[in-house]
Amino acid sequence: PESHVEGLVQMRSLDLSGNGLVTVPKTFRHMQRLEVLNLRNNHIEMIPLEFGELVSLRLLDLSGNQIRHVPRSLSCLKQLEQLQFSSNQIEI
């Protein structure tokens, strides 16, 4: 449940790769200290706008999903060093 994510606010790294996720909980925005988020090889179609609130994020791996659109809110991630989107369906 999304309420469990809210209890992880101190976490710095989270790897949920290969878990068959279709959506990402919007409550991830509460994880302000998160630096590494690996969501590769799932079935995610949409990135929540709230990802722009993950201000400490340095690496975001969304490779191997079904993402078609990259939200502008990701431009708010000033600490981001690596953004991986390979093997998606991004429309330009």
C-alpha positions as CSV (number, residue, x, y, z in Angstrom):
1,P,0.0,0.0,0.0
2,E,1.0,3.6,-0.6
3,S,1.0,4.3,3.2
4,H,4.1,2.0,3.5
5,V,6.1,4.2,1.1
6,E,5.5,7.2,3.4
7,G,7.3,5.4,6.2
8,L,10.5,5.2,4.1
9,V,11.3,8.9,4.0
10,Q,14.9,8.5,5.2
11,M,15.8,6.0,2.4
12,R,18.6,7.0,0.0
13,S,18.4,4.2,-2.5
14,L,15.5,2.1,-3.8
15,D,15.7,-0.7,-6.4
16,L,12.3,-2.0,-7.6
17,S,13.6,-3.3,-10.9
18,G,11.8,-6.3,-12.5
19,N,8.8,-6.2,-10.2
20,G,6.0,-5.9,-12.8
21,L,5.0,-2.5,-11.6
22,V,2.4,-0.7,-13.8
23,T,2.2,2.5,-11.8
24,V,4.5,4.3,-9.4
25,P,2.9,5.6,-6.1
26,K,2.6,9.4,-6.0
27,T,3.6,9.1,-2.4
28,F,7.2,8.6,-3.5
29,R,7.4,12.4,-3.4
30,H,7.8,12.1,0.4
31,M,11.1,10.4,-0.1
32,Q,13.1,13.7,-0.1
33,R,16.4,12.1,0.7
34,L,16.2,9.5,-2.1
35,E,19.3,9.7,-4.3
36,V,19.0,6.5,-6.4
37,L,15.8,5.1,-7.8
38,N,15.9,2.1,-10.1
39,L,12.6,1.2,-11.7
40,R,14.0,-0.6,-14.8
41,N,12.3,-3.5,-16.4
42,N,8.7,-3.0,-15.2
43,H,5.6,-2.1,-17.1
44,I,5.4,1.6,-16.1
45,E,3.6,3.8,-18.7
46,M,3.6,7.1,-16.9
47,I,6.0,9.1,-14.7
48,P,4.1,10.9,-11.9
49,L,4.5,14.7,-12.0
50,E,5.4,14.4,-8.3
51,F,8.8,12.9,-9.3
52,G,9.9,16.5,-9.7
53,E,9.8,16.8,-5.9
54,L,12.5,14.2,-5.4
55,V,15.1,17.0,-5.0
56,S,18.0,14.8,-3.9
57,L,17.7,12.3,-6.8
58,R,21.0,11.7,-8.6
59,L,20.2,8.6,-10.6
60,L,16.8,7.7,-12.1
61,D,16.6,4.5,-14.1
62,L,13.4,3.9,-16.0
63,S,14.8,1.8,-18.7
64,G,12.8,-1.1,-20.1
65,N,9.3,0.2,-19.4
66,Q,6.5,1.5,-21.6
67,I,6.9,5.2,-21.0
68,R,5.8,7.4,-23.9
69,H,6.1,10.9,-22.3
70,V,8.7,12.6,-20.1
71,P,7.1,15.2,-17.8
72,R,8.7,18.6,-17.6
73,S,8.7,18.3,-13.8
74,L,11.9,16.2,-14.2
75,S,13.6,19.4,-15.1
76,C,13.3,20.4,-11.4
77,L,15.7,17.6,-10.4
78,K,18.8,19.8,-10.2
79,Q,20.9,17.1,-8.5
80,L,20.2,14.6,-11.2
81,E,23.3,13.2,-12.8
82,Q,22.0,10.1,-14.7
83,L,18.6,9.7,-16.3
84,Q,18.1,6.4,-18.1
85,F,15.2,5.8,-20.5
86,S,16.5,3.2,-22.9
87,S,14.0,0.6,-24.3
88,N,10.9,2.7,-23.8
89,Q,8.3,4.0,-26.3
90,I,9.0,7.7,-25.9
91,E,7.3,9.9,-28.5
92,I,9.3,12.9,-29.7
